[in-house]
């Protein structure tokens, strides 16, 4: 008889072996250093900060949507203006 009911399955054996292994003492320090470095890299990206500000500010979202609407409607305004000069 086996000790665990899933001992025949390779994944379950691997899982049991991984649970028995203790992590190195410096693992938490390494992870926190990587997280701090990632935060520093994110702060250096100007467009990411811009998107975050837009995401948190209602007025900024309205401004972005209004700008997109103005840019999207610009071809129609130009077409209407040009159509005044064209005779059919």
Secondary structure, 3 states (H helix, E strand, C coil): CCCCCCCCCHHHHHHHHHHHCCCCCCHHHHHHHHHHHHHHHHHHCHHHHHHHHHHHCHHHHHHHHHHHHHHHHHHHHHHHHHHCCCCC
